[in-house]
Amino acid sequence: MDTFAKTLVDMQQRKVLFIDTAHPVLEQDLTSYGFKCEYFPNFSKEEYANIIAEYFGIIIRGKMKLDGEILSQATKLKFIGRVGAGMENIDVEFAESSGIACLNAPEGNRDAVGEQAIGMLLMLMNHLRKADREVRRGIWLRAENRGTEIKGKTVAIIGYGNMGAAFAQRLKGFGCRVIAYDKYKTNYSDNYVEQADMATVFEEADILSLHVPLTNETTFLLIDSYLSKFKNNIFLINTSRGKVVKTADLVKNMKSGKVMGAALDVLEYEKLSFEDIDTNSLPEDFSYLIHSDSVVLSPHIAGWTHESNYKLAKTIADKVKERFVGE
């Protein structure tokens, strides 16, 4: 048997477990590489735990947590493909210490996030939600819906990775100053952004956009003491994760005028899968958000376009091919 044939036989023994759905291109590509893909949509976590030792790879979005307990049973596992950017539902430290590669795909939805952040900001600063609703009811108020221009403002980006960079690129034509703070990067000033420290962000920002992963450091990053450091009253955009912002403190600062408006694609109250919010525990602060004309809301869709659905899956397929095809 030649080397190519032996490799193909070996790969045909490699199974990949799809815990969540993804664009068909991912299964098609993995199958073409010789992997056997399996999907059991109605399985519980316990049922997955009973079979996980059979698999070479796992594909997941947000259906469940891959914690150390279940990963310790995945004795053949070599990769986890997260069809998205955030990795908070995977115990990455445990996985990597066990020789399991953790692959995500921020390249796949960065364009979508950058575009939606721009759209939400324009909608917010030009009162388009309120104006649209009024015109549909026959109410024609012009002075009351006078907008605020992005031009001449300072936009501060927290987290200058794929998402933050995509947003900065799309701000290029607006005539605003764009600064960014990223704790884990240096020398990242480019044609779209100026590297800044947090003192500069607090002193100069008019618009704040959050593009950080959810970690122990960033959970409830944006609280009252954080917001109180801003010299100017600000507009806030959050397309990262809901629990980066403490809703009660955001509402407090909206009521005081420190936060003039908020564009929120994500909410503190989302469930793990992002497919729903926990309606049984929504506090009064949420009621304030949904009734405020200074808030724009969407259901965690900034990175979820028709195009990104394909690109996320294709990115994972390409990364698996690069790491594991031809071994």
C-alpha positions in Angstrom: 0.0 0.0 0.0 1.5 3.4 -1.0 1.8 6.3 1.5 -1.2 8.2 0.0 -3.5 5.1 0.3 -2.4 4.4 3.8 -3.0 8.0 4.8 -6.5 7.8 3.3 -7.3 4.6 5.2 -6.1 6.0 8.4 -8.2 9.2 8.0 -11.3 7.2 7.2 -11.1 5.9 10.7 -11.2 9.5 12.1 -14.7 10.5 13.2 -15.9 14.1 13.8 -18.8 14.8 16.1 -21.1 17.7 15.2 -22.7 18.9 18.4 -24.2 21.9 16.6 -25.2 22.5 13.0 -23.0 24.5 10.6 -23.1 25.5 7.0 -23.0 22.3 4.8 -19.6 23.3 3.4 -18.0 22.2 6.7 -19.3 18.6 6.6 -18.7 18.5 2.8 -15.0 19.5 3.2 -14.3 17.3 6.1 -15.8 14.4 4.4 -13.7 15.1 1.3 -10.6 15.0 3.5 -11.6 11.5 4.7 -13.3 12.3 8.0 -16.6 10.6 9.0 -19.0 13.2 10.3 -21.8 12.3 12.7 -24.6 14.4 14.2 -27.0 13.5 17.0 -29.2 16.6 17.5 -31.3 15.2 20.3 -28.5 13.9 22.5 -28.1 15.2 26.1 -24.7 16.1 27.5 -24.7 12.7 29.3 -25.3 10.9 26.0 -22.5 12.9 24.3 -20.2 11.9 27.2 -20.9 8.3 26.6 -19.7 8.4 23.0 -17.1 11.2 23.0 -14.1 8.8 23.3 -14.8 7.6 19.8 -14.0 11.0 18.1 -11.0 12.6 16.6 -12.7 16.0 16.3 -15.7 18.0 17.6 -17.6 20.8 15.9 -19.5 23.1 18.2 -21.1 26.5 18.3 -22.8 27.1 21.7 -25.2 24.2 22.5 -23.2 23.0 25.5 -20.1 23.5 27.5 -17.1 21.4 26.8 -15.6 21.4 30.3 -12.8 19.4 31.8 -15.1 16.7 33.0 -16.4 15.7 29.5 -13.1 16.4 27.8 -11.3 14.1 30.1 -13.3 11.3 28.5 -12.3 12.3 25.0 -9.2 10.2 24.8 -8.9 10.2 21.0 -9.8 13.9 20.6 -7.3 16.0 18.6 -9.3 19.1 17.8 -12.4 21.2 18.7 -13.7 23.4 16.0 -15.7 26.4 17.3 -17.8 27.7 14.5 -17.6 31.3 15.7 -15.2 33.6 17.5 -15.7 33.3 21.3 -14.3 30.3 23.2 -16.0 30.7 26.5 -17.9 27.5 26.3 -14.7 25.5 25.9 -12.2 24.8 28.7 -9.3 25.8 26.4 -6.7 25.4 29.1 -7.6 21.9 29.9 -8.0 21.0 26.2 -4.7 22.3 25.1 -2.9 20.7 28.1 -4.4 17.4 26.9 -3.0 17.9 23.3 -6.4 19.0 21.9 -6.2 21.9 19.4 -8.8 24.6 19.8 -9.8 26.2 16.5 -12.1 29.1 16.2 -13.1 31.4 13.2 -13.1 35.1 14.0 -11.9 35.7 10.4 -15.3 34.3 9.3 -17.6 36.9 10.8 -15.4 40.0 11.4 -16.8 41.7 8.3 -20.4 41.1 9.5 -19.7 42.5 12.9 -17.9 45.5 11.5 -20.8 46.4 9.3 -23.5 45.8 11.9 -21.6 48.0 14.4 -21.7 50.8 11.9 -25.3 50.3 11.2 -26.3 50.2 14.8 -24.3 53.4 15.5 -25.9 55.3 12.7 -29.3 54.1 13.8 -28.6 55.2 17.3 -27.1 58.6 16.6 -29.8 59.5 14.1 -32.8 58.4 16.1 -33.8 56.1 13.2 -35.7 53.6 15.4 -37.8 56.3 16.9 -38.3 58.3 13.7 -39.3 55.2 11.7 -41.9 54.3 14.3 -43.3 57.8 14.3 -43.6 58.2 10.6 -45.4 54.9 10.3 -48.0 56.3 12.7 -48.3 59.6 10.7 -46.1 61.6 13.1 -43.7 64.0 11.4 -41.2 65.4 13.9 -38.0 66.8 12.4 -36.3 69.0 15.1 -37.1 66.4 17.7 -35.2 63.7 15.7 -32.2 65.8 14.8 -29.2 63.5 14.6 -25.5 63.7 15.7 -22.7 63.2 13.2 -19.9 60.7 13.6 -17.5 63.1 11.8 -15.2 64.9 14.2 -15.9 62.5 17.1 -13.3 60.2 18.8 -14.3 56.6 18.6 -12.6 54.3 21.1 -12.3 50.6 20.4 -11.6 48.2 23.3 -10.0 45.1 21.9 -8.2 45.4 18.6 -8.6 41.9 17.2 -10.5 40.8 14.1 -13.7 42.5 15.1 -12.3 45.7 16.4 -10.1 46.0 13.3 -13.0 45.4 11.0 -15.0 48.1 12.7 -12.1 50.5 12.5 -11.7 49.9 8.8 -15.4 50.8 8.2 -15.0 54.0 10.1 -12.3 55.2 7.8 -14.6 57.3 5.6 -16.5 59.0 8.4 -13.9 61.6 9.2 -13.6 60.6 12.8 -10.6 59.9 15.0 -10.3 56.2 15.9 -8.3 55.1 18.9 -7.9 51.6 20.3 -6.8 49.9 23.5 -5.8 46.3 23.6 -4.1 44.9 26.8 -2.5 42.1 24.9 -1.0 43.9 21.9 1.7 46.4 21.2 2.6 48.5 18.1 -0.8 48.0 16.4 -1.3 51.5 15.1 -2.2 51.3 11.4 -4.0 53.2 8.7 -7.3 52.9 10.6 -6.5 53.3 14.3 -4.2 54.9 16.8 -2.9 52.8 19.7 -4.0 54.4 23.0 -3.9 53.7 26.7 -7.0 53.7 28.8 -6.2 57.1 30.2 -6.5 58.5 26.7 -9.7 56.5 26.1 -11.3 57.9 29.3 -10.2 61.5 28.5 -11.1 61.7 24.8 -13.7 59.1 23.8 -17.1 60.2 22.5 -18.1 56.8 21.2 -17.1 53.5 22.9 -17.2 50.1 21.1 -16.5 46.8 22.8 -14.8 44.0 20.9 -13.4 41.7 23.7 -13.9 38.0 24.3 -15.7 37.0 27.5 -13.1 36.0 30.1 -12.6 36.4 33.8 -11.0 39.8 33.1 -13.8 41.1 30.9 -16.8 39.8 32.7 -18.6 42.9 33.8 -15.8 45.1 32.6 -18.2 47.9 32.0 -19.6 48.8 35.4 -20.4 52.1 37.1 -16.8 52.8 38.3 -15.6 52.2 34.7 -18.2 54.5 33.1 -17.6 57.3 35.7 -14.0 57.7 34.4 -15.1 59.0 31.0 -14.7 62.8 30.7 -17.3 63.1 28.0 -20.8 61.7 27.8 -20.6 58.8 25.4 -22.5 56.5 23.0 -21.9 52.8 23.7 -21.8 49.9 21.2 -21.6 46.3 22.4 -21.3 43.5 19.8 -19.0 41.3 21.9 -20.7 39.4 24.8 -23.6 40.5 27.0 -21.9 39.8 30.3 -19.1 42.3 29.4 -21.7 45.0 30.4 -23.4 45.2 33.8 -26.9 46.2 32.7 -27.9 47.8 36.0 -24.8 50.1 35.9 -25.5 50.9 32.2 -29.0 51.9 33.0 -27.9 54.0 35.9 -25.5 55.9 33.6 -28.1 56.3 30.9 -30.5 57.8 33.4 -27.7 60.3 34.5 -26.8 61.1 30.9 -23.3 59.8 31.1 -24.3 57.2 28.4 -26.4 59.1 25.8 -27.3 56.0 23.9 -26.5 52.3 23.7 -26.5 49.9 20.7 -26.6 46.4 22.1 -26.4 43.3 19.9 -25.8 41.2 23.0 -27.4 41.1 26.5 -26.3 40.0 29.9 -29.3 37.7 30.1 -28.6 35.5 27.1 -28.5 31.8 27.6 -25.3 29.8 26.8 -26.4 29.0 23.2 -27.2 32.7 22.5 -30.5 31.3 20.9 -32.7 32.8 23.6 -32.8 35.0 26.7 -33.8 33.8 30.1 -37.3 35.4 30.3 -37.8 34.1 33.8 -35.2 36.3 35.4 -35.3 39.6 33.4 -35.1 42.5 35.9 -36.5 46.0 35.7 -33.3 47.2 34.0 -34.2 45.2 31.0 -37.6 46.9 30.9 -35.8 50.3 30.8 -33.7 49.2 27.8 -36.7 47.9 25.7 -38.7 51.1 26.3 -35.9 53.6 25.8 -35.7 55.5 22.5 -31.9 55.8 23.2 -31.3 52.1 22.9 -31.0 49.9 19.8 -31.3 46.2 20.3 -30.7 43.1 18.1 -30.6 39.4 19.0 -26.9 38.5 18.9 -26.8 38.6 15.1 -23.9 41.0 14.4 -21.8 38.1 13.2 -24.6 36.0 11.7 -25.0 37.0 8.1 -25.7 34.7 5.2 -22.1 35.3 4.1 -20.5 34.7 7.5 -22.5 31.5 7.9 -20.5 30.1 5.0 -17.2 31.8 5.9 -17.2 30.6 9.5 -17.7 27.0 8.4 -15.1 27.3 5.6 -12.5 28.8 8.0 -12.8 25.9 10.4 -12.6 23.4 7.5 -9.4 25.1 6.2 -7.8 25.1 9.7 -8.5 21.4 10.2 -7.1 20.7 6.7 -3.9 22.7 7.5 -3.4 20.9 10.9 -4.6 17.4 10.3 -4.8 16.4 6.7 -1.8 14.5 5.4 -0.5 13.6 8.9 
